[in-house]
Structures are given as structure tokens and as C-alpha cells.
């Protein structure tokens, strides 16, 4: 099986980003602040990125999913940047 530390780190990163997404979405539901919506969507995409990383490194190590991970990271940053610009234009 190998060293358990990379597995633990990958899983903790996935769990942390999922928890952040859930907490931000819950806060958005309570307050309605749009920046919380964009932040939660960003963290959903980052959690998906971490899930693809777990699949890439641990489940299917022979398959290269680097492009998918990079696209998910780009989408996460783009969503957050779009949210910042959108909220800036609304005020």
C-alpha cells in the first residue's frame, strides 16, 4: 500500500474544502450575501478538484487526470473572480 501520509493529506484536503463549501452555503442561506454564494461555489469546485486528485493519485494511479484537475481549479478561481466583479458592479 505504501505511505499512509499522502492518502491522509489528500482526504483531509477534500474534507476541509467540502466543509468550507457547506459552511459557506449555509451562511449564504441565512444571510443572502452574494459573496458567500460565489465563495461556496468556488469551494464546491475546489472540493471536486480534491476528489479528482484522490481518484487520480489513489484509486486510478495509471490514469492521468491532471487536465481535469487544472480545469476544475481554473473554474473555481474564475467563479470567485466573476463573483467579485459581479458584486463590484452591483454596488
WOZI-V693467 format. One line per field, one symbol per residue. ss: DSSP state (H for helix, E for strand, C for the rest). phi: phi as a letter, one per 40 degrees, with the letter a starting at -180 (. if undefined). burial: + if it has 16 or more other ideal C-beta (glycine too) atoms within 10 Angstrom, else -. A space follows every 50 residues. Layout:
# WOZI-V693467
ss=???
phi=???
burial=???
This chain:
# WOZI-V693467
ss=CCCHHHHHHHHHHHHHHHHHHHHHHHHHHHHCCHHHHHHHHHHHHHHHHH HHHHHHHHHCCCCCCHHHHHHHHHHHHHHHHHHHHHHHHHC
phi=.hccccccccccccccccccccccccccccbgcccccccccccccccccc cccccccbcbccccbcccccccccccccccccccccccccc
burial=---------+--++--++-++--++--+-------+++++++++++++++ +++-++-----------++--+--++--++--+--------
